[in-house]
């Protein structure tokens, strides 16, 4: 009984804390990918507006029956996809937790004048290992996220999203472990800025994110009386980049997020990122991005992401 109690306490502490971080990272990745897609579309438009108009005119001339080129059509005019791997490690002497999150997001959107409307879906697989105990847990998550953006001027736009995620967690051993289901509801509203000066480009945004979570354990004896939580996150994000020509652009950025949690301590995390985008053609671009946290002494978060965008 004593051994089981130790296993139970350590495992619940480890998995509970890490699951909160993982859920936050999943929501953050989806939100950044969506806003990045919209801001890149706007940036391409303002950095080379004449070229963009000529390409659109040429596309219509080559394929006058294409529905996606018709401003009155409701068909999407852009398809994008990102895949990422995030490693989260907690080197606490008594726990030592490592989690790997493999996430794939795909989306479509359409521009109607000054308004962007889109829909994305995400699948994430999380593998969690707890050192010293030998336990391992798997989590499968599916998310659906509609989003919209409104262009205020050539350099400013407002974006918003609302997301629903369902997660199924299945630990591999029986000491105090139990399968559980989680419903996450996330909403984000941000004010964004983009600009291009010669070969330099700049992006920035500020806003907030709200997340409501409900957890349901398969074993009713372990179901807490209060199984839901609410988190508020306030964020500031900035990015600067340079165009090297031949379709290659490099960039570096910083993101600060401060989260107020209902169950736990409030905390702020600074992320630094860098990456490269390559415009293969007028309709296709690909890129790679790396980010890491810089101010958390106990937990390390590293993310590598690949993205692809296709204009229709």
C-alpha positions as CSV (number, residue, x, y, z in Angstrom):
1,X,0.0,0.0,0.0
2,X,2.8,2.4,0.8
3,X,4.6,1.7,-2.5
4,X,1.3,2.1,-4.4
5,X,0.7,5.4,-2.6
6,X,4.1,6.8,-3.6
7,X,3.6,5.7,-7.2
8,X,0.1,7.3,-7.2
9,X,1.2,10.6,-5.7
10,X,4.3,11.0,-7.9
11,X,2.4,10.0,-11.1
12,X,-0.6,12.2,-10.6
13,X,1.7,15.1,-9.7
14,X,3.8,14.6,-12.8
15,X,1.2,13.8,-15.3
16,X,-1.2,16.5,-14.0
17,X,1.4,19.3,-14.3
18,X,2.8,18.1,-17.6
19,X,-0.6,17.7,-19.1
20,X,-1.5,21.3,-18.3
21,X,1.8,22.4,-20.0
22,X,1.1,20.1,-23.0
23,X,-2.4,21.4,-23.4
24,X,-1.2,25.0,-23.3
25,X,1.5,24.2,-25.9
26,X,-1.0,22.5,-28.2
27,X,-3.2,25.6,-28.1
28,X,-0.3,28.0,-28.5
29,X,1.0,26.1,-31.6
30,X,-2.4,26.1,-33.3
31,X,-2.9,29.8,-32.6
32,X,0.5,30.8,-33.8
33,X,0.2,28.7,-37.0
34,X,-3.2,30.3,-37.9
35,X,-2.0,33.8,-37.2
36,X,1.2,33.1,-39.0
37,X,-0.6,31.9,-42.1
38,X,-2.8,35.0,-42.2
39,X,0.0,37.5,-41.5
40,X,2.2,35.9,-44.2
41,X,-0.6,36.3,-46.8
42,X,-1.0,40.0,-45.9
43,X,2.8,40.5,-45.8
44,X,3.1,39.0,-49.3
45,X,0.4,41.4,-50.5
46,X,2.0,44.6,-49.1
47,X,5.6,43.7,-49.8
48,X,4.9,43.2,-53.5
49,X,1.3,44.4,-54.3
50,X,1.9,45.0,-58.0
51,X,3.4,41.6,-58.5
52,X,0.5,40.0,-56.5
53,X,-2.1,41.8,-58.7
54,X,-0.3,40.8,-61.9
55,X,-0.1,37.1,-60.7
56,X,-3.9,37.2,-59.9
57,X,-4.7,38.7,-63.3
58,X,-2.5,36.1,-65.1
59,X,-4.2,33.3,-63.1
60,X,-7.6,34.5,-64.2
61,X,-6.5,34.8,-67.8
62,X,-5.1,31.3,-67.8
63,X,-8.1,29.7,-66.1
64,X,-11.1,32.0,-66.4
65,X,-13.4,29.3,-65.1
66,X,-11.5,28.8,-61.8
67,X,-14.1,29.2,-59.1
68,X,-11.5,30.1,-56.4
69,X,-10.4,33.1,-58.4
70,X,-13.9,34.5,-58.4
71,X,-14.4,36.9,-55.5
72,X,-18.1,35.8,-55.2
73,X,-17.1,32.2,-54.8
74,X,-17.1,30.5,-51.3
75,X,-14.4,28.0,-52.2
76,X,-11.1,28.4,-50.3
77,X,-8.3,30.2,-52.0
78,X,-5.5,28.9,-49.7
79,X,-4.5,25.6,-48.2
80,X,-1.9,25.2,-45.6
81,X,-0.4,22.5,-43.4
82,X,2.1,22.4,-40.5
83,X,3.7,19.5,-38.6
84,X,5.7,20.0,-35.4
85,X,7.6,18.0,-32.8
86,X,7.7,19.5,-29.2
87,X,9.9,18.0,-26.5
88,X,9.0,19.0,-22.9
89,X,11.3,17.8,-20.1
90,X,11.1,18.3,-16.4
91,X,14.4,17.5,-14.6
92,X,12.9,17.6,-11.1
93,X,15.0,15.1,-9.0
94,X,12.0,13.3,-7.6
95,X,10.0,13.1,-10.8
96,X,12.0,13.6,-14.0
97,X,9.3,13.8,-16.7
98,X,9.8,13.8,-20.5
99,X,7.0,14.3,-23.0
100,X,7.1,14.3,-26.8
101,X,4.2,15.9,-28.7
102,X,3.8,15.2,-32.4
103,X,1.3,17.5,-33.9
104,X,-0.2,17.9,-37.5
105,X,-2.5,20.8,-38.4
106,X,-4.2,21.4,-41.7
107,X,-6.3,24.4,-42.7
108,X,-8.2,26.2,-45.5
109,X,-9.2,29.8,-45.7
110,X,-10.8,32.3,-48.0
111,X,-10.4,36.1,-48.4
112,X,-13.5,38.2,-48.9
113,X,-12.2,41.7,-49.4
114,X,-10.9,42.8,-45.9
115,X,-12.1,39.6,-44.2
116,X,-10.4,36.2,-43.9
117,X,-12.4,33.1,-42.9
118,X,-10.9,29.7,-42.3
119,X,-11.1,26.3,-40.7
120,X,-8.3,24.1,-39.4
121,X,-8.1,20.7,-37.8
122,X,-5.3,19.2,-35.7
123,X,-4.2,15.8,-34.6
124,X,-1.6,15.4,-31.8
125,X,0.0,12.4,-30.3
126,X,1.7,12.8,-26.9
127,X,4.1,10.3,-25.3
128,X,4.9,10.9,-21.7
129,X,7.6,9.0,-19.7
130,X,8.2,9.4,-16.0
131,X,11.7,8.5,-14.8
132,X,12.3,6.5,-11.7
133,X,8.8,4.9,-11.9
134,X,9.0,3.4,-15.4
135,X,5.5,4.5,-16.4
136,X,4.5,5.8,-19.8
137,X,1.4,7.3,-21.0
138,X,-0.1,8.0,-24.4
139,X,-2.5,10.9,-25.3
140,X,-4.4,11.3,-28.5
141,X,-5.9,14.7,-29.3
142,X,-8.2,15.9,-32.1
143,X,-9.0,19.7,-32.5
144,X,-11.3,21.7,-34.7
145,X,-10.6,25.5,-35.0
146,X,-12.6,28.0,-37.0
147,X,-10.9,31.4,-37.3
148,X,-11.4,34.8,-38.9
149,X,-9.4,38.0,-39.4
150,X,-10.4,41.5,-40.3
151,X,-7.9,43.8,-42.1
152,X,-8.1,47.3,-40.7
153,X,-5.3,48.9,-42.9
154,X,-2.5,47.5,-45.1
155,X,-0.4,47.0,-41.9
156,X,-2.9,46.1,-39.2
157,X,-5.5,43.4,-38.7
158,X,-7.5,41.7,-35.9
159,X,-7.7,38.0,-35.7
160,X,-9.8,35.6,-33.6
161,X,-10.3,31.9,-33.2
162,X,-12.3,29.4,-31.2
163,X,-11.2,25.8,-30.8
164,X,-12.6,22.5,-29.4
165,X,-10.2,19.7,-28.5
166,X,-10.9,16.2,-27.3
167,X,-8.1,14.2,-25.7
168,X,-7.9,10.6,-24.6
169,X,-5.1,9.7,-22.1
170,X,-4.1,6.1,-21.6
171,X,-1.3,5.4,-19.0
172,X,0.5,2.0,-19.5
173,X,0.8,0.8,-15.9
174,X,-1.8,0.3,-13.1
175,X,-0.2,1.9,-10.0
176,X,-2.6,4.8,-9.5
177,X,-3.1,5.4,-13.2
178,X,-6.4,5.6,-14.9
179,X,-7.6,6.4,-18.4
180,X,-9.2,9.9,-18.8
181,X,-11.0,12.1,-21.3
182,X,-10.5,15.8,-21.6
183,X,-12.6,18.5,-23.3
184,X,-10.7,21.8,-24.0
185,X,-12.4,24.9,-25.2
186,X,-10.0,27.7,-26.4
187,X,-10.6,31.2,-27.7
188,X,-8.1,33.8,-28.7
189,X,-8.3,37.4,-29.9
190,X,-5.2,39.3,-31.1
191,X,-4.3,42.7,-32.6
192,X,-1.7,42.2,-35.3
193,X,0.8,44.4,-37.3
194,X,2.9,43.6,-40.4
195,X,5.2,45.8,-42.4
196,X,7.8,45.5,-45.1
197,X,10.7,48.0,-45.6
198,X,12.9,47.2,-48.5
199,X,14.2,43.7,-47.8
200,X,13.2,43.7,-44.1
201,X,9.9,42.7,-42.8
202,X,8.3,43.0,-39.3
203,X,5.4,41.3,-37.5
204,X,3.9,41.8,-34.1
205,X,0.8,40.9,-32.1
206,X,-0.7,41.3,-28.7
207,X,-3.8,39.8,-27.2
208,X,-5.2,37.2,-24.9
209,X,-6.3,33.5,-24.9
210,X,-8.9,31.8,-22.7
211,X,-9.0,28.1,-22.1
212,X,-11.7,26.0,-20.3
213,X,-10.9,22.4,-19.5
214,X,-13.1,19.5,-18.3
215,X,-11.4,16.2,-17.2
216,X,-13.3,12.9,-16.8
217,X,-11.6,9.9,-15.3
218,X,-12.8,6.3,-16.2
219,X,-12.5,5.3,-12.5
220,X,-15.1,7.2,-10.6
221,X,-13.3,6.8,-7.3
222,X,-10.5,9.1,-8.7
223,X,-12.9,11.7,-10.2
224,X,-12.2,15.0,-8.4
225,X,-15.1,17.1,-7.1
226,X,-13.8,20.0,-9.2
227,X,-12.9,18.6,-12.6
228,X,-12.8,21.8,-14.6
229,X,-10.4,24.7,-14.8
230,X,-10.2,28.1,-16.5
231,X,-6.9,29.7,-17.7
232,X,-6.3,33.2,-19.0
233,X,-3.1,33.9,-21.1
234,X,-1.9,37.4,-22.1
235,X,0.7,37.5,-24.9
236,X,3.0,39.7,-26.8
237,X,4.8,38.4,-30.0
238,X,7.3,40.1,-32.3
239,X,9.3,38.9,-35.3
240,X,11.8,40.5,-37.6
241,X,13.1,39.0,-40.9
242,X,15.2,39.6,-44.0
243,X,14.7,38.6,-47.6
244,X,17.9,37.2,-49.1
245,X,16.4,37.0,-52.6
246,X,15.6,33.9,-54.7
247,X,12.5,33.4,-52.5
248,X,14.5,32.8,-49.3
249,X,13.6,34.7,-46.1
250,X,15.1,34.3,-42.7
251,X,13.5,35.5,-39.4
252,X,13.9,35.5,-35.6
253,X,11.2,36.3,-33.0
254,X,10.3,36.5,-29.3
255,X,7.0,35.6,-27.6
256,X,6.1,36.3,-24.0
257,X,3.0,34.6,-22.5
258,X,1.7,35.2,-19.0
259,X,-0.9,32.7,-17.8
260,X,-3.3,33.0,-14.9
261,X,-4.5,29.5,-13.8
262,X,-7.4,28.5,-11.6
263,X,-5.6,25.4,-10.3
264,X,-1.9,26.2,-10.0
265,X,0.6,29.1,-9.9
266,X,0.5,32.0,-12.4
267,X,3.5,32.0,-14.6
268,X,5.2,33.8,-17.5
269,X,7.2,32.2,-20.2
270,X,9.5,33.7,-22.8
271,X,10.1,31.9,-26.1
272,X,12.7,32.6,-28.7
273,X,12.4,31.4,-32.3
274,X,14.2,31.4,-35.6
275,X,13.5,29.9,-39.0
276,X,13.6,30.1,-42.8
277,X,10.8,30.4,-45.4
278,X,11.3,29.5,-49.1
279,X,8.9,30.6,-51.8
280,X,9.0,27.8,-54.3
281,X,6.6,29.5,-56.7
282,X,4.0,32.2,-56.7
283,X,1.5,29.7,-55.3
284,X,3.7,27.5,-53.0
285,X,5.9,28.3,-50.0
286,X,7.5,26.1,-47.4
287,X,9.4,26.8,-44.2
288,X,11.0,25.5,-41.0
289,X,11.0,27.0,-37.5
290,X,12.6,26.3,-34.2
291,X,11.6,27.7,-30.8
292,X,12.6,27.2,-27.2
293,X,11.7,28.7,-23.8
294,X,14.5,30.8,-22.1
295,X,13.3,31.6,-18.6
296,X,11.9,28.5,-17.1
297,X,14.4,26.9,-14.7
298,X,12.6,23.6,-14.2
299,X,11.0,22.8,-17.6
300,X,12.6,22.9,-21.0
301,X,10.3,23.3,-24.1
302,X,11.8,22.8,-27.6
303,X,9.7,22.8,-30.8
304,X,10.6,22.1,-34.4
305,X,8.0,22.9,-37.0
306,X,7.6,22.5,-40.8
307,X,4.9,24.4,-42.7
308,X,3.5,24.5,-46.2
309,X,1.1,26.9,-47.9
310,X,-0.5,26.6,-51.3
311,X,-2.5,29.4,-53.0
312,X,-5.4,28.1,-55.1
